[in-house]
């Protein structure tokens, strides 16, 4: 069984602060993908990143960065210099590749990020 | 770029009625996934189709059925609606089973 845990249900920061969203996962699959999605108040799910389990390189995209550590089964997401527009619910998700449903995502409970001006 | 199109965006139904949600995948995508997100919940996988065949099944109630048509669009049929079916229903599509899936904007179903 797969499980994704986002221990932080809600985080509140002031604009320009850095913030890290934690994600811990469990899986028996040897090959898997990890994802982050953003869900703004409008409701859509916006794809942010997909990471293959064999690729432990950290990734940076603008103000966003991701830290994947297989040893601790964590895939944390950091927003640098947060902005009000970053306010949203962020979901970490996991999909395994040892079956045919490669994109059957298991989501974490989400972290609601509130960035105050 | 074309995205996943879901219709309708909002739907209000009464208990015991039926509803049909439609999903039009990104062109050339052959795989469709359906997810249900209850209020304050994370999305839960319902069912997926690859090349018009069901590829996997999650926590989809027996009252729900879905299919993927020859043009790759998919429909989720929901019968005997219950108040607890009120949720945001997402469709996602991908090219084959093992590439990233892109989500539509969702259909918000309210059962009254």
Contacts between the chains, C-beta under 8 A, distances in Angstrom:
chain1	res1	chain2	res2	distance
A	33	B	100	7.9
A	35	B	100	7.6
A	37	B	103	7.6
A	42	B	105	8.0
A	43	B	88	6.0
A	43	B	105	7.0
A	43	B	106	5.6
A	43	B	108	7.2
A	44	B	103	6.8
A	44	B	104	7.7
A	44	B	105	4.5
A	44	B	106	6.3
A	45	B	43	7.2
A	45	B	90	6.2
A	45	B	92	8.0
A	45	B	103	4.1
A	45	B	106	7.5
A	46	B	103	7.9
A	47	B	100	6.5
A	47	B	101	8.0
A	47	B	102	6.1
A	47	B	103	7.1
A	50	B	100	4.8
A	91	B	42	6.1
A	91	B	43	7.4
A	97	B	98	6.3
A	99	B	56	7.3
A	100	B	50	7.4
A	100	B	55	5.5
A	100	B	56	6.7
A	100	B	97	5.8
A	101	B	48	5.9
A	101	B	55	5.7
A	101	B	56	3.5
A	101	B	97	6.7
A	102	B	94	7.9
A	102	B	96	7.8
A	102	B	97	4.1
A	102	B	98	3.7
A	102	B	99	7.8
A	103	B	31	7.0
A	103	B	33	5.9
A	103	B	48	7.2
A	103	B	92	7.1
A	103	B	94	5.4
A	103	B	97	6.4
A	103	B	98	7.3
A	103	B	99	7.8
A	103	B	100	7.5
A	103	B	101	4.3
A	104	B	33	7.2
A	104	B	45	5.2
A	104	B	48	6.3
A	104	B	56	5.4
A	104	B	58	6.8
A	105	B	33	7.8
A	105	B	35	7.6
A	105	B	43	7.4
A	105	B	45	6.4
A	105	B	101	7.5
A	106	B	45	7.5
A	107	B	42	3.9
A	107	B	43	5.3
A	107	B	44	7.7
A	108	B	42	6.4
A	109	B	41	8.0
A	109	B	42	5.3
A	110	B	42	5.4
